[in-house]
Amino acid sequence: MIAHPRLGAADYAQGFAPPPVNWADRGQTYKVDQQTCVPAGCYKGVLVIREFERSKPDASQLKYYARGRRQCSRRLARRE
């Protein structure tokens, strides 16, 4: 994740693994200042990052991050 995420910013390298794994995740700020609830509690001011691979345009996932916490939730994203 980038240090100062903002909507409309270009996507960025999120993870990489060379062959034979061939994994090249990208990340992009999807939403800011959201609210989400998980079994551990509810969080406000949540940042949502969309992770994807350019070679797989129909597959992505949304990762939710709360300030002062690690990732608090992950969901598969639907193509919009």
C-alpha positions in Angstrom: 0.0 0.0 0.0 1.3 3.5 -0.7 1.9 5.9 2.1 -0.6 8.6 1.0 -3.5 6.9 -0.8 -5.9 9.0 -2.8 -8.8 8.4 -5.1 -7.9 8.7 -8.8 -4.2 7.9 -8.3 -2.5 5.5 -10.6 -2.3 1.8 -9.6 1.0 0.5 -8.1 2.9 -2.7 -7.6 1.4 -4.6 -4.6 3.3 -7.9 -4.9 5.4 -9.9 -7.3 6.7 -13.5 -7.7 8.8 -14.5 -10.7 8.2 -17.7 -12.8 7.1 -20.4 -12.2 4.6 -18.6 -9.9 4.0 -15.6 -12.2 2.3 -13.4 -9.8 2.1 -9.6 -10.2 -0.5 -8.0 -8.0 -1.4 -4.3 -8.5 -3.2 -2.1 -6.0 -5.4 1.0 -6.4 -7.2 3.1 -3.9 -10.9 2.2 -4.3 -12.7 4.0 -1.5 -11.7 6.1 1.5 -13.3 7.0 4.8 -15.6 3.9 4.8 -17.1 1.9 7.6 -17.0 -1.9 8.0 -17.9 -4.4 10.7 -16.1 -7.8 11.3 -16.4 -10.2 14.2 -13.7 -8.3 16.1 -15.7 -5.0 15.9 -16.7 -2.1 13.7 -14.3 0.4 12.2 -14.7 3.9 10.8 -12.3 5.8 8.5 -11.5 2.6 6.6 -9.4 2.6 3.4 -10.4 0.1 0.7 -7.8 -1.1 -1.8 -8.6 -3.0 -4.9 -6.0 -5.6 -5.8 -5.8 -7.1 -9.2 -3.6 -8.5 -11.9 -3.5 -6.8 -15.3 -3.4 -10.2 -17.0 -6.7 -11.2 -15.2 -9.1 -8.3 -15.8 -12.2 -10.1 -14.5 -10.7 -11.0 -11.1 -10.0 -8.6 -8.2 -10.4 -8.4 -4.5 -11.1 -5.6 -2.1 -9.0 -5.2 1.1 -10.1 -3.1 4.0 -7.6 -1.3 6.3 -8.4 0.5 9.5 -6.0 3.0 11.0 -3.8 1.4 13.6 -4.8 -2.1 12.5 -3.6 -4.5 9.9 -6.0 -5.6 7.2 -9.4 -6.0 8.8 -11.4 -7.5 6.0 -11.1 -8.9 2.5 -13.9 -9.5 -0.1 -14.0 -10.6 -3.7 -14.9 -7.8 -6.0 -17.5 -7.9 -8.7 -16.6 -6.4 -12.1 -18.3 -3.1 -12.5 
